[in-house]
Amino acid sequence: MGAAGVCAAAVRLLAAPVLATAVLATAGVAEAANPFMAELDIIEYSGGKIQPAPDIALPALNGSTVSLPSLRGRPLLLVFWAST
């Protein structure tokens, strides 16, 4: 490996920690600048028994209905969105 290859490898090796530091620093600034973040309470998981979600059905974007029981056993990400 020539000098250029060594230099490129060093840049790649250092890029990840530098990028991670920049992202974390930016996240902290964004959190401090958002007044709504100050109003949120962080609730730690108490370690109690986890209960399954209730059997609910919600409308999908295509007009059909999606029920939670039909998705049981599959990875699922629920996003609740509200707007005014």
C-alpha positions in Angstrom: 0.0 0.0 0.0 1.4 3.4 -1.0 1.4 6.6 0.9 -1.9 7.6 -0.6 -3.5 4.4 0.4 -2.2 4.7 4.0 -3.5 8.3 4.1 -6.9 7.2 2.8 -7.1 4.4 5.4 -6.2 6.7 8.2 -8.9 9.2 7.1 -11.5 6.3 7.0 -10.4 5.1 10.4 -10.8 8.6 12.0 -13.9 9.6 10.1 -16.3 7.4 12.1 -15.5 8.7 15.6 -15.4 12.3 14.3 -18.7 11.9 12.6 -20.3 10.2 15.7 -19.0 13.1 17.9 -20.5 15.7 15.5 -23.9 13.9 15.4 -24.1 13.6 19.2 -23.1 17.2 19.7 -25.6 18.4 17.2 -28.4 16.3 18.8 -27.6 17.9 22.2 -27.8 21.4 20.7 -31.1 20.6 18.9 -32.6 19.2 22.1 -31.6 22.3 24.0 -33.0 24.6 21.3 -36.4 22.8 21.3 -38.7 24.2 24.1 -40.9 21.1 23.9 -38.0 18.8 24.8 -37.7 20.6 28.2 -41.4 19.7 29.0 -40.9 16.0 28.4 -40.4 13.6 31.3 -38.1 10.6 30.8 -39.7 7.5 32.4 -37.4 4.6 33.0 -38.7 1.1 32.5 -39.4 -0.3 36.0 -38.8 -3.9 35.1 -42.4 -5.0 35.6 -44.2 -7.6 33.5 -44.7 -6.4 29.9 -48.3 -6.7 28.8 -49.2 -7.2 25.1 -50.9 -4.4 23.3 -54.7 -4.4 23.2 -56.4 -6.0 20.2 -57.2 -2.9 18.1 -57.8 -2.3 14.4 -56.9 1.0 12.7 -57.5 2.3 9.2 -54.5 1.9 6.8 -53.6 4.6 4.2 -55.0 2.5 1.4 -58.5 2.4 3.1 -58.2 -1.2 4.4 -58.2 -2.1 8.1 -55.1 -3.4 9.9 -55.5 -5.2 13.2 -52.7 -5.8 15.7 -53.5 -9.5 16.2 -52.9 -10.0 12.4 -49.3 -8.7 12.9 -48.5 -10.7 16.0 -45.0 -12.3 15.8 -43.8 -9.9 13.2 -41.6 -6.8 13.8 -43.8 -3.7 14.1 -43.1 0.0 14.5 -46.1 2.1 15.6 -45.9 5.8 14.8 -48.6 8.0 16.3 -48.8 11.3 14.6 -51.0 14.3 15.6 -51.3 17.6 14.0 -53.5 20.6 14.5 
